Amino acid sequence: MELDAIAFEFAPVGLAVLENRIIRRCNNAFGDMFHQEPAKCVGVSLGEFYASEEDFHSIGERGLTAMRATGRYNDERVMKRKDDTLFWCRVRGQSLTPENPFQRGIWSFADLSEERPIVELTQREREVAILTCRGLTSKEIGLELKLSYRTVEEYRARLLRKFGARKLAELVAKLSGMPL
């Protein structure tokens, strides 16, 4: 086995080569993370590993916009294992085809389960949580999700209760896995 193939297969993070969001190749760590044999992931839509179809589409739209501008995208999101358990995952992608960012790219996946346990959230709560962690204000989140500022504040209040946080900074720390 060549050195570059060894590096890909045995990297300590999940790696996947995607073509139009379909897995063409993935490594052992990716398979371990998603509780699936890597060979069985080939030809599968990455959408199978998202918490919901809505997440697949909304995160995909944000990712495509960012990749058109820079060729790269990263975020932290809730993803789904083969057994349907949910977990937080750090995802980073690099397009290999800048003229068509999703045509071909390399993506890394890091399991954040140990630092950030899952709390049962609705689809909209997950979206607000992700955008809050990205540093967006309630007004900016409202514009992004086409919600009123007050509705975003309601979602943030729910998140504060669910995570047992007293203020927004504490919520962000808990969402991002930072020690308190």
C-alpha positions, 0 to 999 in steps of 0.5 A, a space after each residue: 500500500 502506498 504511503 498516501 493510501 496508508 495516510 488516508 485509510 488510517 488517519 485519526 479523523 473520518 475522511 471521505 471523498 464526495 462527488 455531488 454529496 455521494 460518498 466515493 471513498 471513506 476511511 476506517 475512522 469514518 466507518 467507525 464513527 458512523 458504525 458502518 463498514 467503509 465499503 458499504 458507504 461507497 455510493 451512499 448519499 451523505 444525506 443518510 448520515 444527517 439528523 434529518 433531510 431538512 438538515 441535509 438541504 439547509 446545511 447543504 445550501 449554506 455550505 454551497 454558498 460558502 464554498 462558492 466564495 472560498 472553496 471551503 466550508 466547516 461547521 459543527 452539526 448533529 449527525 446520525 450513525 447507522 443505528 440512528 443515534 445522534 451525535 455532534 460532529 465537526 465537519 470540514 470540506 475542501 472543494 477540488 472543483 472550484 467551478 462546481 464546489 460539490 462536484 468533488 471534494 475531500 471532507 473530514 469528520 470529527 466525533 465530538 460526543 465526549 465533549 458535547 453530549 446530545 440534548 434532544 432538540 427540534 430541527 429549528 432549535 438545532 439550526 438556532 444552536 448552530 448559528 448561535 455558535 457561529 456568533 450570529 446575533 438573534 437578528 442575523 439568525 432571524 434573517 438567515 432562517 426567515 424568522 422574527 427576532 422575537 421568535 429567535 429569542 424564544 428558541 434561544 430561551 428554550 435552548 437555555 432551559 434545555 442546557 441548564 444555562 443562565 446566560 447566552 455565553 454559558 449556552 455557547 460554551 456548553 454548545 461548543 464543548 468548552 469547559 465552564 
